[in-house]
């Protein structure tokens, strides 16, 4: 089981989101806690860190995985059009 850490941006996004969307996102993040690279996960290219992306409708979760410390860092959550900026 991986420990999940949220960035300030991710926390703020979840607080501002409507409850239905926030629950969907949190459910997906909890899935990542048991298996960090699930079937619809994609590794992103062009970033210094090894970032992964998972989709939830029009929204994306960007995260990194530290296998040595068993930590998943949720870097950013946002709409597809904004998340890669």
PyMOL Python script that loads the backbone (N, CA, C, O; Angstrom):
from pymol import cmd

cmd.read_pdbstr("""\
ATOM      1  N   UNK A   1       0.830  -1.179   0.000  1.00  0.00           N
ATOM      2  CA  UNK A   1       0.000   0.000   0.000  1.00  0.00           C
ATOM      3  C   UNK A   1       0.879   1.248   0.000  1.00  0.00           C
ATOM      4  O   UNK A   1       1.831   1.346   0.773  1.00  0.00           O
ATOM      5  N   UNK A   2       0.556   2.186  -0.860  1.00  0.00           N
ATOM      6  CA  UNK A   2       1.322   3.410  -0.993  1.00  0.00           C
ATOM      7  C   UNK A   2       0.672   4.537  -0.192  1.00  0.00           C
ATOM      8  O   UNK A   2      -0.552   4.633  -0.115  1.00  0.00           O
ATOM      9  N   UNK A   3       1.502   5.374   0.393  1.00  0.00           N
ATOM     10  CA  UNK A   3       1.009   6.575   1.067  1.00  0.00           C
ATOM     11  C   UNK A   3       0.808   7.639  -0.009  1.00  0.00           C
ATOM     12  O   UNK A   3       1.627   7.762  -0.919  1.00  0.00           O
ATOM     13  N   UNK A   4      -0.271   8.403   0.089  1.00  0.00           N
ATOM     14  CA  UNK A   4      -0.587   9.403  -0.923  1.00  0.00           C
ATOM     15  C   UNK A   4      -0.398  10.791  -0.330  1.00  0.00           C
ATOM     16  O   UNK A   4      -0.972  11.119   0.708  1.00  0.00           O
ATOM     17  N   UNK A   5       0.420  11.606  -1.006  1.00  0.00           N
ATOM     18  CA  UNK A   5       0.654  12.990  -0.607  1.00  0.00           C
ATOM     19  C   UNK A   5       0.096  13.911  -1.688  1.00  0.00           C
ATOM     20  O   UNK A   5       0.276  13.655  -2.879  1.00  0.00           O
ATOM     21  N   UNK A   6      -0.573  14.972  -1.277  1.00  0.00           N
ATOM     22  CA  UNK A   6      -1.202  15.910  -2.208  1.00  0.00           C
ATOM     23  C   UNK A   6      -0.443  17.231  -2.224  1.00  0.00           C
ATOM     24  O   UNK A   6      -0.034  17.728  -1.175  1.00  0.00           O
ATOM     25  N   UNK A   7      -0.255  17.796  -3.411  1.00  0.00           N
ATOM     26  CA  UNK A   7       0.313  19.137  -3.522  1.00  0.00           C
ATOM     27  C   UNK A   7      -0.749  20.152  -3.107  1.00  0.00           C
ATOM     28  O   UNK A   7      -1.929  19.819  -2.997  1.00  0.00           O
ATOM     29  N   UNK A   8      -0.320  21.391  -2.878  1.00  0.00           N
ATOM     30  CA  UNK A   8      -1.276  22.455  -2.545  1.00  0.00           C
ATOM     31  C   UNK A   8      -2.288  22.643  -3.661  1.00  0.00           C
ATOM     32  O   UNK A   8      -3.475  22.840  -3.399  1.00  0.00           O
ATOM     33  N   UNK A   9      -1.828  22.585  -4.904  1.00  0.00           N
ATOM     34  CA  UNK A   9      -2.730  22.765  -6.043  1.00  0.00           C
ATOM     35  C   UNK A   9      -3.791  21.683  -6.062  1.00  0.00           C
ATOM     36  O   UNK A   9      -4.965  21.970  -6.295  1.00  0.00           O
ATOM     37  N   UNK A  10      -3.395  20.441  -5.820  1.00  0.00           N
ATOM     38  CA  UNK A  10      -4.347  19.329  -5.837  1.00  0.00           C
ATOM     39  C   UNK A  10      -5.379  19.480  -4.721  1.00  0.00           C
ATOM     40  O   UNK A  10      -6.567  19.253  -4.947  1.00  0.00           O
ATOM     41  N   UNK A  11      -4.943  19.857  -3.529  1.00  0.00           N
ATOM     42  CA  UNK A  11      -5.877  20.064  -2.411  1.00  0.00           C
ATOM     43  C   UNK A  11      -6.862  21.178  -2.726  1.00  0.00           C
ATOM     44  O   UNK A  11      -8.065  21.034  -2.506  1.00  0.00           O
ATOM     45  N   UNK A  12      -6.350  22.287  -3.239  1.00  0.00           N
ATOM     46  CA  UNK A  12      -7.229  23.414  -3.573  1.00  0.00           C
ATOM     47  C   UNK A  12      -8.226  23.032  -4.656  1.00  0.00           C
ATOM     48  O   UNK A  12      -9.390  23.427  -4.588  1.00  0.00           O
ATOM     49  N   UNK A  13      -7.791  22.275  -5.648  1.00  0.00           N
ATOM     50  CA  UNK A  13      -8.696  21.858  -6.718  1.00  0.00           C
ATOM     51  C   UNK A  13      -9.827  21.006  -6.157  1.00  0.00           C
ATOM     52  O   UNK A  13     -10.990  21.209  -6.508  1.00  0.00           O
ATOM     53  N   UNK A  14      -9.498  20.063  -5.296  1.00  0.00           N
ATOM     54  CA  UNK A  14     -10.525  19.192  -4.719  1.00  0.00           C
ATOM     55  C   UNK A  14     -11.499  19.977  -3.838  1.00  0.00           C
ATOM     56  O   UNK A  14     -12.692  19.675  -3.816  1.00  0.00           O
ATOM     57  N   UNK A  15     -11.002  20.975  -3.117  1.00  0.00           N
ATOM     58  CA  UNK A  15     -11.878  21.799  -2.274  1.00  0.00           C
ATOM     59  C   UNK A  15     -12.849  22.619  -3.114  1.00  0.00           C
ATOM     60  O   UNK A  15     -14.006  22.797  -2.733  1.00  0.00           O
ATOM     61  N   UNK A  16     -12.379  23.120  -4.261  1.00  0.00           N
ATOM     62  CA  UNK A  16     -13.202  23.983  -5.108  1.00  0.00           C
ATOM     63  C   UNK A  16     -14.148  23.192  -6.004  1.00  0.00           C
ATOM     64  O   UNK A  16     -15.141  23.741  -6.483  1.00  0.00           O
ATOM     65  N   UNK A  17     -13.862  21.927  -6.236  1.00  0.00           N
ATOM     66  CA  UNK A  17     -14.671  21.106  -7.141  1.00  0.00           C
ATOM     67  C   UNK A  17     -16.002  20.754  -6.498  1.00  0.00           C
ATOM     68  O   UNK A  17     -16.148  20.765  -5.275  1.00  0.00           O
ATOM     69  N   UNK A  18     -16.984  20.437  -7.366  1.00  0.00           N
ATOM     70  CA  UNK A  18     -18.249  19.959  -6.813  1.00  0.00           C
ATOM     71  C   UNK A  18     -18.029  18.572  -6.206  1.00  0.00           C
ATOM     72  O   UNK A  18     -17.086  17.869  -6.568  1.00  0.00           O
ATOM     73  N   UNK A  19     -18.891  18.195  -5.298  1.00  0.00           N
ATOM     74  CA  UNK A  19     -18.688  16.977  -4.504  1.00  0.00           C
ATOM     75  C   UNK A  19     -18.670  15.702  -5.342  1.00  0.00           C
ATOM     76  O   UNK A  19     -17.923  14.774  -5.034  1.00  0.00           O
ATOM     77  N   UNK A  20     -19.481  15.646  -6.392  1.00  0.00           N
ATOM     78  CA  UNK A  20     -19.534  14.441  -7.233  1.00  0.00           C
ATOM     79  C   UNK A  20     -18.201  14.238  -7.944  1.00  0.00           C
ATOM     80  O   UNK A  20     -17.664  13.130  -7.961  1.00  0.00           O
ATOM     81  N   UNK A  21     -17.667  15.309  -8.533  1.00  0.00           N
ATOM     82  CA  UNK A  21     -16.378  15.222  -9.222  1.00  0.00           C
ATOM     83  C   UNK A  21     -15.267  14.888  -8.231  1.00  0.00           C
ATOM     84  O   UNK A  21     -14.425  14.034  -8.510  1.00  0.00           O
ATOM     85  N   UNK A  22     -15.258  15.544  -7.091  1.00  0.00           N
ATOM     86  CA  UNK A  22     -14.216  15.293  -6.089  1.00  0.00           C
ATOM     87  C   UNK A  22     -14.234  13.828  -5.642  1.00  0.00           C
ATOM     88  O   UNK A  22     -13.174  13.228  -5.466  1.00  0.00           O
ATOM     89  N   UNK A  23     -15.413  13.253  -5.459  1.00  0.00           N
ATOM     90  CA  UNK A  23     -15.507  11.843  -5.064  1.00  0.00           C
ATOM     91  C   UNK A  23     -14.958  10.926  -6.144  1.00  0.00           C
ATOM     92  O   UNK A  23     -14.271   9.950  -5.843  1.00  0.00           O
ATOM     93  N   UNK A  24     -15.260  11.235  -7.415  1.00  0.00           N
ATOM     94  CA  UNK A  24     -14.726  10.422  -8.521  1.00  0.00           C
ATOM     95  C   UNK A  24     -13.208  10.473  -8.538  1.00  0.00           C
ATOM     96  O   UNK A  24     -12.548   9.448  -8.711  1.00  0.00           O
ATOM     97  N   UNK A  25     -12.654  11.666  -8.360  1.00  0.00           N
ATOM     98  CA  UNK A  25     -11.200  11.836  -8.384  1.00  0.00           C
ATOM     99  C   UNK A  25     -10.560  11.115  -7.199  1.00  0.00           C
ATOM    100  O   UNK A  25      -9.559  10.419  -7.368  1.00  0.00           O
ATOM    101  N   UNK A  26     -11.122  11.272  -6.021  1.00  0.00           N
ATOM    102  CA  UNK A  26     -10.566  10.623  -4.829  1.00  0.00           C
ATOM    103  C   UNK A  26     -10.640   9.104  -4.953  1.00  0.00           C
ATOM    104  O   UNK A  26      -9.719   8.404  -4.531  1.00  0.00           O
ATOM    105  N   UNK A  27     -11.714   8.594  -5.521  1.00  0.00           N
ATOM    106  CA  UNK A  27     -11.834   7.144  -5.723  1.00  0.00           C
ATOM    107  C   UNK A  27     -10.712   6.639  -6.633  1.00  0.00           C
ATOM    108  O   UNK A  27     -10.116   5.594  -6.371  1.00  0.00           O
ATOM    109  N   UNK A  28     -10.429   7.385  -7.698  1.00  0.00           N
ATOM    110  CA  UNK A  28      -9.360   6.996  -8.624  1.00  0.00           C
ATOM    111  C   UNK A  28      -8.004   7.067  -7.930  1.00  0.00           C
ATOM    112  O   UNK A  28      -7.163   6.191  -8.130  1.00  0.00           O
ATOM    113  N   UNK A  29      -7.782   8.095  -7.121  1.00  0.00           N
ATOM    114  CA  UNK A  29      -6.518   8.231  -6.399  1.00  0.00           C
ATOM    115  C   UNK A  29      -6.347   7.080  -5.407  1.00  0.00           C
ATOM    116  O   UNK A  29      -5.241   6.566  -5.239  1.00  0.00           O
ATOM    117  N   UNK A  30      -7.425   6.679  -4.758  1.00  0.00           N
ATOM    118  CA  UNK A  30      -7.349   5.542  -3.834  1.00  0.00           C
ATOM    119  C   UNK A  30      -6.993   4.254  -4.564  1.00  0.00           C
ATOM    120  O   UNK A  30      -6.291   3.404  -4.016  1.00  0.00           O
ATOM    121  N   UNK A  31      -7.477   4.101  -5.807  1.00  0.00           N
ATOM    122  CA  UNK A  31      -7.065   2.949  -6.629  1.00  0.00           C
ATOM    123  C   UNK A  31      -5.562   2.959  -6.835  1.00  0.00           C
ATOM    124  O   UNK A  31      -4.912   1.915  -6.773  1.00  0.00           O
ATOM    125  N   UNK A  32      -5.006   4.153  -7.082  1.00  0.00           N
ATOM    126  CA  UNK A  32      -3.567   4.275  -7.293  1.00  0.00           C
ATOM    127  C   UNK A  32      -2.793   3.861  -6.045  1.00  0.00           C
ATOM    128  O   UNK A  32      -1.664   3.380  -6.147  1.00  0.00           O
ATOM    129  N   UNK A  33      -3.388   4.043  -4.873  1.00  0.00           N
ATOM    130  CA  UNK A  33      -2.730   3.675  -3.623  1.00  0.00           C
ATOM    131  C   UNK A  33      -2.440   2.193  -3.517  1.00  0.00           C
ATOM    132  O   UNK A  33      -1.484   1.793  -2.853  1.00  0.00           O
ATOM    133  N   UNK A  34      -3.254   1.374  -4.163  1.00  0.00           N
ATOM    134  CA  UNK A  34      -3.014  -0.067  -4.132  1.00  0.00           C
ATOM    135  C   UNK A  34      -2.182  -0.529  -5.319  1.00  0.00           C
ATOM    136  O   UNK A  34      -1.393  -1.467  -5.203  1.00  0.00           O
ATOM    137  N   UNK A  35      -2.358   0.125  -6.451  1.00  0.00           N
ATOM    138  CA  UNK A  35      -1.593  -0.215  -7.656  1.00  0.00           C
ATOM    139  C   UNK A  35      -1.295   1.080  -8.412  1.00  0.00           C
ATOM    140  O   UNK A  35      -2.167   1.599  -9.108  1.00  0.00           O
ATOM    141  N   UNK A  36      -0.065   1.611  -8.285  1.00  0.00           N
ATOM    142  CA  UNK A  36       0.233   2.947  -8.801  1.00  0.00           C
ATOM    143  C   UNK A  36       0.193   3.097 -10.321  1.00  0.00           C
ATOM    144  O   UNK A  36       0.009   4.206 -10.822  1.00  0.00           O
ATOM    145  N   UNK A  37       0.358   2.023 -11.050  1.00  0.00           N
ATOM    146  CA  UNK A  37       0.290   2.127 -12.512  1.00  0.00           C
ATOM    147  C   UNK A  37      -0.834   1.207 -12.970  1.00  0.00           C
ATOM    148  O   UNK A  37      -0.626   0.013 -13.186  1.00  0.00           O
ATOM    149  N   UNK A  38      -2.031   1.779 -13.114  1.00  0.00           N
ATOM    150  CA  UNK A  38      -3.196   1.005 -13.526  1.00  0.00           C
ATOM    151  C   UNK A  38      -3.320   1.016 -15.040  1.00  0.00           C
ATOM    152  O   UNK A  38      -2.538   1.674 -15.726  1.00  0.00           O
ATOM    153  N   UNK A  39      -4.291   0.298 -15.559  1.00  0.00           N
ATOM    154  CA  UNK A  39      -4.386   0.057 -17.003  1.00  0.00           C
ATOM    155  C   UNK A  39      -4.498   1.317 -17.849  1.00  0.00           C
ATOM    156  O   UNK A  39      -4.011   1.320 -18.980  1.00  0.00           O
ATOM    157  N   UNK A  40      -5.117   2.388 -17.357  1.00  0.00           N
ATOM    158  CA  UNK A  40      -5.274   3.589 -18.183  1.00  0.00           C
ATOM    159  C   UNK A  40      -4.275   4.682 -17.825  1.00  0.00           C
ATOM    160  O   UNK A  40      -4.503   5.857 -18.114  1.00  0.00           O
ATOM    161  N   UNK A  41      -3.172   4.296 -17.197  1.00  0.00           N
ATOM    162  CA  UNK A  41      -2.122   5.239 -16.820  1.00  0.00           C
ATOM    163  C   UNK A  41      -1.130   5.395 -17.962  1.00  0.00           C
ATOM    164  O   UNK A  41      -0.820   4.436 -18.668  1.00  0.00           O
ATOM    165  N   UNK A  42      -0.639   6.616 -18.132  1.00  0.00           N
ATOM    166  CA  UNK A  42       0.355   6.872 -19.169  1.00  0.00           C
ATOM    167  C   UNK A  42       1.511   7.654 -18.554  1.00  0.00           C
ATOM    168  O   UNK A  42       1.289   8.591 -17.786  1.00  0.00           O
ATOM    169  N   UNK A  43       2.752   7.272 -18.892  1.00  0.00           N
ATOM    170  CA  UNK A  43       3.908   8.033 -18.442  1.00  0.00           C
ATOM    171  C   UNK A  43       4.083   9.223 -19.381  1.00  0.00           C
ATOM    172  O   UNK A  43       4.015   9.080 -20.602  1.00  0.00           O
ATOM    173  N   UNK A  44       4.309  10.392 -18.800  1.00  0.00           N
ATOM    174  CA  UNK A  44       4.451  11.602 -19.600  1.00  0.00           C
ATOM    175  C   UNK A  44       5.900  11.807 -20.005  1.00  0.00           C
ATOM    176  O   UNK A  44       6.822  11.459 -19.268  1.00  0.00           O
ATOM    177  N   UNK A  45       6.083  12.367 -21.169  1.00  0.00           N
ATOM    178  CA  UNK A  45       7.421  12.669 -21.674  1.00  0.00           C
ATOM    179  C   UNK A  45       7.637  14.177 -21.627  1.00  0.00           C
ATOM    180  O   UNK A  45       6.676  14.946 -21.653  1.00  0.00           O
ATOM    181  N   UNK A  46       8.888  14.598 -21.558  1.00  0.00           N
ATOM    182  CA  UNK A  46       9.211  16.008 -21.602  1.00  0.00           C
ATOM    183  C   UNK A  46       9.253  16.684 -20.241  1.00  0.00           C
ATOM    184  O   UNK A  46       9.352  17.909 -20.171  1.00  0.00           O
ATOM    185  N   UNK A  47       9.182  15.929 -19.174  1.00  0.00           N
ATOM    186  CA  UNK A  47       9.276  16.474 -17.820  1.00  0.00           C
ATOM    187  C   UNK A  47      10.543  15.936 -17.174  1.00  0.00           C
ATOM    188  O   UNK A  47      10.986  14.833 -17.494  1.00  0.00           O
ATOM    189  N   UNK A  48      11.130  16.715 -16.260  1.00  0.00           N
ATOM    190  CA  UNK A  48      12.332  16.255 -15.562  1.00  0.00           C
ATOM    191  C   UNK A  48      12.028  15.042 -14.691  1.00  0.00           C
ATOM    192  O   UNK A  48      12.790  14.076 -14.667  1.00  0.00           O
ATOM    193  N   UNK A  49      10.901  15.104 -13.973  1.00  0.00           N
ATOM    194  CA  UNK A  49      10.505  13.993 -13.110  1.00  0.00           C
ATOM    195  C   UNK A  49       9.781  12.945 -13.941  1.00  0.00           C
ATOM    196  O   UNK A  49       9.306  13.230 -15.040  1.00  0.00           O
ATOM    197  N   UNK A  50       9.701  11.743 -13.414  1.00  0.00           N
ATOM    198  CA  UNK A  50       8.884  10.696 -14.039  1.00  0.00           C
ATOM    199  C   UNK A  50       7.453  10.922 -13.600  1.00  0.00           C
ATOM    200  O   UNK A  50       7.056  10.516 -12.508  1.00  0.00           O
ATOM    201  N   UNK A  51       6.685  11.567 -14.447  1.00  0.00           N
ATOM    202  CA  UNK A  51       5.292  11.851 -14.125  1.00  0.00           C
ATOM    203  C   UNK A  51       4.379  10.895 -14.867  1.00  0.00           C
ATOM    204  O   UNK A  51       4.644  10.507 -16.005  1.00  0.00           O
ATOM    205  N   UNK A  52       3.308  10.528 -14.202  1.00  0.00           N
ATOM    206  CA  UNK A  52       2.277   9.694 -14.801  1.00  0.00           C
ATOM    207  C   UNK A  52       0.993  10.495 -14.885  1.00  0.00           C
ATOM    208  O   UNK A  52       0.797  11.473 -14.163  1.00  0.00           O
ATOM    209  N   UNK A  53       0.122  10.059 -15.784  1.00  0.00           N
ATOM    210  CA  UNK A  53      -1.155  10.723 -15.983  1.00  0.00           C
ATOM    211  C   UNK A  53      -2.258   9.690 -15.984  1.00  0.00           C
ATOM    212  O   UNK A  53      -2.128   8.628 -16.593  1.00  0.00           O
ATOM    213  N   UNK A  54      -3.347  10.004 -15.301  1.00  0.00           N
ATOM    214  CA  UNK A  54      -4.530   9.159 -15.345  1.00  0.00           C
ATOM    215  C   UNK A  54      -5.722  10.067 -15.647  1.00  0.00           C
ATOM    216  O   UNK A  54      -5.783  11.205 -15.179  1.00  0.00           O
ATOM    217  N   UNK A  55      -6.662   9.552 -16.429  1.00  0.00           N
ATOM    218  CA  UNK A  55      -7.802  10.351 -16.891  1.00  0.00           C
ATOM    219  C   UNK A  55      -9.056  10.046 -16.085  1.00  0.00           C
ATOM    220  O   UNK A  55      -9.293   8.915 -15.661  1.00  0.00           O
ATOM    221  N   UNK A  56      -9.844  11.087 -15.891  1.00  0.00           N
ATOM    222  CA  UNK A  56     -11.184  10.966 -15.323  1.00  0.00           C
ATOM    223  C   UNK A  56     -12.055  11.915 -16.125  1.00  0.00           C
ATOM    224  O   UNK A  56     -12.170  13.092 -15.784  1.00  0.00           O
ATOM    225  N   UNK A  57     -12.660  11.423 -17.173  1.00  0.00           N
ATOM    226  CA  UNK A  57     -13.460  12.280 -18.047  1.00  0.00           C
ATOM    227  C   UNK A  57     -12.590  13.347 -18.681  1.00  0.00           C
ATOM    228  O   UNK A  57     -11.591  13.031 -19.327  1.00  0.00           O
ATOM    229  N   UNK A  58     -12.961  14.616 -18.502  1.00  0.00           N
ATOM    230  CA  UNK A  58     -12.188  15.740 -19.044  1.00  0.00           C
ATOM    231  C   UNK A  58     -11.076  16.190 -18.109  1.00  0.00           C
ATOM    232  O   UNK A  58     -10.384  17.166 -18.400  1.00  0.00           O
ATOM    233  N   UNK A  59     -10.896  15.507 -17.010  1.00  0.00           N
ATOM    234  CA  UNK A  59      -9.912  15.898 -16.006  1.00  0.00           C
ATOM    235  C   UNK A  59      -8.738  14.932 -16.004  1.00  0.00           C
ATOM    236  O   UNK A  59      -8.861  13.774 -16.401  1.00  0.00           O
ATOM    237  N   UNK A  60      -7.582  15.443 -15.542  1.00  0.00           N
ATOM    238  CA  UNK A  60      -6.363  14.646 -15.485  1.00  0.00           C
ATOM    239  C   UNK A  60      -5.731  14.775 -14.106  1.00  0.00           C
ATOM    240  O   UNK A  60      -5.785  15.828 -13.470  1.00  0.00           O
ATOM    241  N   UNK A  61      -5.134  13.681 -13.666  1.00  0.00           N
ATOM    242  CA  UNK A  61      -4.345  13.676 -12.437  1.00  0.00           C
ATOM    243  C   UNK A  61      -2.904  13.415 -12.850  1.00  0.00           C
ATOM    244  O   UNK A  61      -2.614  12.401 -13.485  1.00  0.00           O
ATOM    245  N   UNK A  62      -2.006  14.315 -12.498  1.00  0.00           N
ATOM    246  CA  UNK A  62      -0.577  14.106 -12.729  1.00  0.00           C
ATOM    247  C   UNK A  62       0.045  13.705 -11.395  1.00  0.00           C
ATOM    248  O   UNK A  62      -0.181  14.350 -10.371  1.00  0.00           O
ATOM    249  N   UNK A  63       0.831  12.631 -11.423  1.00  0.00           N
ATOM    250  CA  UNK A  63       1.412  12.150 -10.170  1.00  0.00           C
ATOM    251  C   UNK A  63       2.753  11.497 -10.424  1.00  0.00           C
ATOM    252  O   UNK A  63       3.089  11.130 -11.550  1.00  0.00           O
ATOM    253  N   UNK A  64       3.516  11.360  -9.343  1.00  0.00           N
ATOM    254  CA  UNK A  64       4.803  10.673  -9.393  1.00  0.00           C
ATOM    255  C   UNK A  64       4.810   9.575  -8.344  1.00  0.00           C
ATOM    256  O   UNK A  64       4.096   9.647  -7.344  1.00  0.00           O
ATOM    257  N   UNK A  65       5.626   8.559  -8.585  1.00  0.00           N
ATOM    258  CA  UNK A  65       5.669   7.395  -7.697  1.00  0.00           C
ATOM    259  C   UNK A  65       7.096   7.195  -7.197  1.00  0.00           C
ATOM    260  O   UNK A  65       8.045   7.183  -7.981  1.00  0.00           O
ATOM    261  N   UNK A  66       7.236   7.039  -5.885  1.00  0.00           N
ATOM    262  CA  UNK A  66       8.517   6.691  -5.278  1.00  0.00           C
ATOM    263  C   UNK A  66       8.376   5.275  -4.724  1.00  0.00           C
ATOM    264  O   UNK A  66       7.789   5.060  -3.663  1.00  0.00           O
ATOM    265  N   UNK A  67       8.926   4.317  -5.464  1.00  0.00           N
ATOM    266  CA  UNK A  67       8.789   2.912  -5.080  1.00  0.00           C
ATOM    267  C   UNK A  67       9.625   2.564  -3.850  1.00  0.00           C
ATOM    268  O   UNK A  67       9.282   1.641  -3.111  1.00  0.00           O
ATOM    269  N   UNK A  68      10.714   3.293  -3.625  1.00  0.00           N
ATOM    270  CA  UNK A  68      11.562   3.004  -2.467  1.00  0.00           C
ATOM    271  C   UNK A  68      10.862   3.372  -1.161  1.00  0.00           C
ATOM    272  O   UNK A  68      10.947   2.639  -0.176  1.00  0.00           O
ATOM    273  N   UNK A  69      10.173   4.508  -1.161  1.00  0.00           N
ATOM    274  CA  UNK A  69       9.498   4.984   0.047  1.00  0.00           C
ATOM    275  C   UNK A  69       8.007   4.649   0.068  1.00  0.00           C
ATOM    276  O   UNK A  69       7.310   4.959   1.034  1.00  0.00           O
ATOM    277  N   UNK A  70       7.520   4.012  -1.005  1.00  0.00           N
ATOM    278  CA  UNK A  70       6.090   3.685  -1.143  1.00  0.00           C
ATOM    279  C   UNK A  70       5.204   4.925  -1.001  1.00  0.00           C
ATOM    280  O   UNK A  70       4.259   4.951  -0.213  1.00  0.00           O
ATOM    281  N   UNK A  71       5.540   5.950  -1.791  1.00  0.00           N
ATOM    282  CA  UNK A  71       4.796   7.209  -1.760  1.00  0.00           C
ATOM    283  C   UNK A  71       4.336   7.561  -3.162  1.00  0.00           C
ATOM    284  O   UNK A  71       5.085   7.423  -4.129  1.00  0.00           O
ATOM    285  N   UNK A  72       3.098   8.016  -3.259  1.00  0.00           N
ATOM    286  CA  UNK A  72       2.574   8.590  -4.496  1.00  0.00           C
ATOM    287  C   UNK A  72       2.342  10.068  -4.223  1.00  0.00           C
ATOM    288  O   UNK A  72       1.638  10.430  -3.279  1.00  0.00           O
ATOM    289  N   UNK A  73       2.930  10.915  -5.046  1.00  0.00           N
ATOM    290  CA  UNK A  73       2.749  12.362  -4.916  1.00  0.00           C
ATOM    291  C   UNK A  73       1.804  12.867  -5.985  1.00  0.00           C
ATOM    292  O   UNK A  73       2.121  12.809  -7.173  1.00  0.00           O
ATOM    293  N   UNK A  74       0.652  13.360  -5.577  1.00  0.00           N
ATOM    294  CA  UNK A  74      -0.299  13.939  -6.522  1.00  0.00           C
ATOM    295  C   UNK A  74       0.187  15.352  -6.812  1.00  0.00           C
ATOM    296  O   UNK A  74       0.114  16.229  -5.951  1.00  0.00           O
ATOM    297  N   UNK A  75       0.680  15.569  -8.015  1.00  0.00           N
ATOM    298  CA  UNK A  75       1.306  16.832  -8.379  1.00  0.00           C
ATOM    299  C   UNK A  75       0.268  17.863  -8.790  1.00  0.00           C
ATOM    300  O   UNK A  75       0.310  19.008  -8.339  1.00  0.00           O
ATOM    301  N   UNK A  76      -0.674  17.458  -9.655  1.00  0.00           N
ATOM    302  CA  UNK A  76      -1.632  18.425 -10.187  1.00  0.00           C
ATOM    303  C   UNK A  76      -2.904  17.712 -10.617  1.00  0.00           C
ATOM    304  O   UNK A  76      -2.861  16.591 -11.124  1.00  0.00           O
ATOM    305  N   UNK A  77      -4.039  18.374 -10.409  1.00  0.00           N
ATOM    306  CA  UNK A  77      -5.334  17.905 -10.889  1.00  0.00           C
ATOM    307  C   UNK A  77      -5.992  19.089 -11.573  1.00  0.00           C
ATOM    308  O   UNK A  77      -6.089  20.171 -10.992  1.00  0.00           O
ATOM    309  N   UNK A  78      -6.443  18.892 -12.799  1.00  0.00           N
ATOM    310  CA  UNK A  78      -7.117  19.988 -13.504  1.00  0.00           C
ATOM    311  C   UNK A  78      -7.762  19.457 -14.769  1.00  0.00           C
ATOM    312  O   UNK A  78      -7.648  18.278 -15.102  1.00  0.00           O
ATOM    313  N   UNK A  79      -8.447  20.362 -15.470  1.00  0.00           N
ATOM    314  CA  UNK A  79      -9.027  20.000 -16.758  1.00  0.00           C
ATOM    315  C   UNK A  79      -7.911  19.699 -17.743  1.00  0.00           C
ATOM    316  O   UNK A  79      -6.791  20.189 -17.597  1.00  0.00           O
ATOM    317  N   UNK A  80      -8.215  18.908 -18.725  1.00  0.00           N
ATOM    318  CA  UNK A  80      -7.234  18.511 -19.737  1.00  0.00           C
ATOM    319  C   UNK A  80      -6.592  19.727 -20.392  1.00  0.00           C
ATOM    320  O   UNK A  80      -5.388  19.731 -20.652  1.00  0.00           O
ATOM    321  N   UNK A  81      -7.388  20.757 -20.660  1.00  0.00           N
ATOM    322  CA  UNK A  81      -6.881  21.938 -21.365  1.00  0.00           C
ATOM    323  C   UNK A  81      -5.903  22.755 -20.523  1.00  0.00           C
ATOM    324  O   UNK A  81      -5.138  23.546 -21.075  1.00  0.00           O
ATOM    325  N   UNK A  82      -5.910  22.581 -19.200  1.00  0.00           N
ATOM    326  CA  UNK A  82      -5.064  23.399 -18.325  1.00  0.00           C
ATOM    327  C   UNK A  82      -3.950  22.626 -17.628  1.00  0.00           C
ATOM    328  O   UNK A  82      -2.964  23.228 -17.204  1.00  0.00           O
ATOM    329  N   UNK A  83      -4.082  21.323 -17.502  1.00  0.00           N
ATOM    330  CA  UNK A  83      -3.201  20.558 -16.618  1.00  0.00           C
ATOM    331  C   UNK A  83      -1.753  20.509 -17.101  1.00  0.00           C
ATOM    332  O   UNK A  83      -0.847  20.380 -16.277  1.00  0.00           O
ATOM    333  N   UNK A  84      -1.512  20.605 -18.379  1.00  0.00           N
ATOM    334  CA  UNK A  84      -0.149  20.458 -18.897  1.00  0.00           C
ATOM    335  C   UNK A  84       0.609  21.777 -18.970  1.00  0.00           C
ATOM    336  O   UNK A  84       1.754  21.795 -19.423  1.00  0.00           O
ATOM    337  N   UNK A  85       0.006  22.878 -18.538  1.00  0.00           N
ATOM    338  CA  UNK A  85       0.680  24.190 -18.564  1.00  0.00           C
ATOM    339  C   UNK A  85       1.728  24.291 -17.492  1.00  0.00           C
ATOM    340  O   UNK A  85       2.390  25.322 -17.370  1.00  0.00           O
TER     341      UNK A  85
END
""", "prot")
cmd.dss("prot")
cmd.show_as("cartoon", "prot")
cmd.util.cbc("prot")
cmd.orient("prot")
